[in-house]
Amino acid sequence: MPRVHISFAESALTDLESLRAWYAEQSVPDVGTRLIAEIFQRISTLADHPDIGRVVPEFGQDFLRELIQPPFRIVYRRQPKQVQVVRIWRSERLLRLTPDLND
């Protein structure tokens, strides 16, 4: 299987920035930097294995998948030649499907 392209929705980039800022506010910016690096490392596996994530249980839609990188959920939309990371949230947070993901 050829590699797929990985892209990031604005919402995922905002999530990463919020994560970085929160750890900086807690006076542990190195922890935020390490966690973000681990998240990017985990996301990079999608290029060769786009179906590695499980279907998001809240929705049961084959195209909406997630990787778990404790304590975070990396939610992505699976498309034929690409994946788009749409959210990066703490694992205990419940998801809500936005209209643009319901297609």
N, C-alpha and C positions, 0 to 999 in steps of 0.2 A: 504494500500500500504506500503510495507517495505521501510525503509530508504535507500536512495541512498548514495553512496560514493562521496565525494567532493574532487577534485584534482585541482591543479593550474598549468597551463602552465608556462614555463619560462617567456614568454612575460608578463603575469599577475604579476608575482613576480617582474619583472623589472619595471613595471608600478607603483607598490606599493613603491618600493625603490625610484623611481624618485619623487613620490609624497612626501614622507617623506623628501627627500633631499631638494626639492624646498621650503617647509615650513621652514625647518631649515635655509636655506639661507636667507629667509625673516625675520629671527629672531623671528619666532613664532612656534617653534617646537611643543609646546603643541597643537596647532591647527592641525598640521599634525597627531600627535598621536591620537587625538580625532576622526578625520575623518577616519583614518585607522581602529580604533576600531569600528566605525559605519559601515564601509564597511564590516568588518568581521562578525559583528552581522547580517547584511542583508544577506550575503552569507550563513550563517548558516541555514537560513530558507529553503534553497534549499534541505537540507537533507530529510525533510518531505514533501516538496511541490516543487518538481523539475520543474513542469510546470507553476509555478506562474509567471514567467517572460513572457513578450510579445515577439513575433517573431520580430527579428530585422528588422525594416521597410526597410532598404536599400537593403535587400536581399530576404526577403519573404521565407526563408528556415525554416521549422518547427524545425529542430534540432539546429538552432542558435537563442538563446534567450537572453534577457537582462532584468536586474533589474535596476531601476532608484533609485539611492541614491544621491539626489542632493548634489553637482553639478556633480555627476559622473554617468556614465553608466558602469554597470558590465555585460560584455558580456560573455556568457557561451555556451558551446556546450552540448546539452542534448543527453545522450546515455541511453540505456535501464536500466542499473544498476548504472550509475554514471553521474555526471555533471563535466565538466572541465571548470574552469574559464579561459578564454583566454585573455581578455583585461579588463583594468579598466581605462577608459578615461573620460575626462571632457565631459559633456553632449552635448556641441556645436560641438564637433569634429565629422566629418563624418568618417564612417568606410570603410575600403577596405578589401575585402575578399582575404585572402592568399590562395595559392594552397592547403595546408594541411587542410583547413576548408571547402573546396568545395566538399568534399567526402560525 
